[in-house]
Amino acid sequence: MISVAMITYNGLPFLPAQAASILDQLSDQDELIISDDGSTDGSWAFLTDLAQRDPRVRLLRNEGRPGIIGNFDHALQHCRGEIIFLSDQDDLWYPDKVTRLSQALSNPPMPWLVQSDAELIDAQGQVIAPSFYAIRHSRPGFWPNFWRNTYQGCTLAFRRDLLEIALPLPASLPMHDMWLGLLAELTGPVLFVPDRLTGYRRHGANQSALTPHSLGQVLAWRIQLGLALTSRCLLRWRTVRQLQRRSHDS
């Protein structure tokens, strides 16, 4: 079973196309978990109708921590699949994304987490940059991604086992994708797939890893991230070791 964890907040202009691009790739046994963070633009009405028409859609209201981290934590808590994808509300999934990344997770070296490349598109869906990897110089590795994150949530998929140490998502995180990527690096192999399987939409209202931040902000985030990783690995050392052994055995 595959779970797609999507979070929404006032995303109605792009939400119908994104939901369709995902559902077109899911089987009848899969699920699209959508956690809404209090939308006021008609998104909730659209999603309610979508959930009534398609039993694969499970619609939730985020009544816990507001914001991206809290909303993704809420969505991930409800995922039941053995393979989990993350989704923003305003991108486009290209055909075969689910199949390609699911296969990558299921074949040697049996990575905990995979990431694909993406095209950057504008509000009208036109390509404005052909490769996210090229812009971010994306590559696996714990320390390179600790200092300069190249994990991008909307292009990630991972095995459910990773949630044993990843949840709950700490409130202090800079972003959820860094957290998941670095924990995967600590427990076993990760894989960067070269295929461009997502149209990563850039428009005025969205937040992005491409937005520059001050040196002070970057250093503060890295300190918070380092403390959160250290605390989680110490508290769940046995689980981390179990995941490492599972990775070695597979």
N, C-alpha and C positions, 0 to 999 in steps of 0.2 A: 504494500500500500504506500502511496505517495501522498504527502501533505505539503501544501503550499501555504505558507504563513504570510499573509498580506496585511499591512496596516493602512488605514485611511484617515484622512482629515481634510475636508473641503476639497476633494479632488475630482469633482464631477466632470469637468471638461475632458479629462483623459481616461476616467475610470471605465466607461463601457468598453472602449477598445482594448484596454489592458486586460480586463476580466475575460473578454472573448478570446484573446490571444493565449490565455492560460487554459481556459476550459476546453478549448479545441484540442489540447494535447493530453488531457487527463482521461483515464478510463472511468468506467462506472463505479469502480471500487475506491477511487482516489477522492481526495477532499481538498477544497479551497477554504481555508480558515481566514476569515476577514474580521479584524478587530478595529472598530471605528472609535475615534477619540473625541466624539462629540461634534460631528460635522453639522453645519448649519446651512449648507448650500444646496441641499437636495440630495446629497450623496446617500444619506440614510434611507430615504424613500426609494432610490434606485436599487440599493443593495437589498432592501427588504423584498422588493418585487423579484429581484434576481434569485434570492434564496427560496422564494415560494415556487419559482419555476424550475429550479435546478437543485435536486436533492444533494448534489455534491458540495454545495455552498453552505457553510456553517457560519452564521453571522453573530458577532459578539459586540457588546458595548464595553469599552474599556472604562471600568469604574475604579481602577486602582491609580497607579502613578500616571499622570498625563505626560505626553511627549513621546518622542520616538522610542527611547529605551524602554519606558514603562509599557508602551503599547505593543512593542515586539515581544516583551516578556509575557504579556497577557496572551498574545496569539500563540506563542510557542508552547505555553503551558497546556494548550488544548489540542496540540497536534498529536495524532495517533499513528502516523505513518512510520515506516522503517527508514524511509528516505525523506528528507525535509528540504524544501526549497524556500528561499526568502523572496519576497516580492514587494516592490514599491507600487504606488497607485497610478503612476503616470508614465510608465515605460511601455515597451512592446516586447513580447517574447516571440522570437522567430521560430519557424517550424523546426521540429526535431530537438528543441532545447531539452525537453524533459527526457526524451529517449537517450540523447547523447550523454548527458551528465549522469543519468541513472546507470548507464552502461559503464561509465568511467568509475563510478563508485563501487561497482560490482565486480570489476576485473582487476587482476594484479596490476599494481601492488596493493590493491584494496585500500585506497586512501580513506581517511576519515572525512575529508572535505575536498571538494573540487570547486574550481572557479573557471569560468569561461571569459573570453574577451567580449567586448561590446563595441558597437558603433555608437557614437554620440549623435543624437538627433535633436532637432529643434521642435518648437511647439506644433509645427505643421507636419512633422515626421520626416523632414529632409535631413540627410546626413551632413553634419557639420565637422565631424572628425571621424576617420575610419577605424581608429583603434584606441580603446581605453588603455590597453597595455602599453602602447607606444608613448602615450602622454605621461603615464605614471611610472614607466620603466618597471612594470610589474614582474615579480619573481617570487618564488617561495623562499622560506628561510625565516626563522624566528627573529633574529636581531635586525635584519634589514626591514622587516615589517613592523617591528617595535618602534624603530626610529622614524620610518617613513612608510606609513601604511599603504599597501597596494591592494588590500582586500576590499571588494566592493559588494555590499550586501545583495544588490539586485541581480548579481551574477553567480551567487553561491548556491551550492547544495551540499548536504552533509548527511552522514549516518546518524540515526537517532541516538546511538550510544553517547554521542558527544554531549547531549543534554544532561547526562548524569553529572557532569562537572560544570556545565555552562550556566544552568539555571539555579537560582534566579539571577537575572542580569543585574550586576551592581549598578546602583544609581549614579555612581561617580564616573562611569565609562564615558570616554569621548564619543565612541560610536559602537554599536553592537557588532558590526562586521569585524572590527579589529579584535574584539574579545573572542569571537568564535574562531577566527583564523589563527590566532596565537595559541589558544588552547589546543587546537588541532595539531599545530606544529609541535607542541610538547608531548603529544600522545602517540603520534605516528605520522605516516606520510601524508602529504597533501599534494594535489595535482593541479597545475595551471593548464587548462585545455586551450589550445590556440584558436579554436573556432569562435567566430563572432556570432553569438546566439541571442543577444539582447540589443534592442534599441534603447539606449540609456538616454532618456529625455532630459534636456537642459532647458529650463525656462525660468522666468523671473521669480516664481513662487517656491521653487524647491531648494532643499539644502543639499550640499555636495561636498565630497572629499576634495574636489578640485578648487574650492574656495580657499584662498590663502589666509593664514592666521598669524598673529604676532608670535615672536619667539617666546615671549613670556607665557602666552597661552599654550603653545606647543609643549614647553617644558613642564608646565603645571599638569597638563593632561597626561604626559608620560609618567610623572611621579604617581598620579592617581592610578593609572593603569598598572604600573609596576606593583604598587601596594595591593591592588585588587587581585592581580594574578598570584602574588606570593601568598596572600591570605587564603585564596580559594584552593590552591594546590596543597597548602599545609593542612587545611581543614578536611580535604578529601584526598589525602595522599594515597590511601588504599585504593580508592576508585581510579585515580590516575595510573597507579601501577597496574591495576587490572586491565585498563584500556591499553596500556603499553604492551602488556603480555598478549592481549588479543590481537593487537596489530602485528606483533612478531610471529604469532602462530599462524596468522592468515597469509 
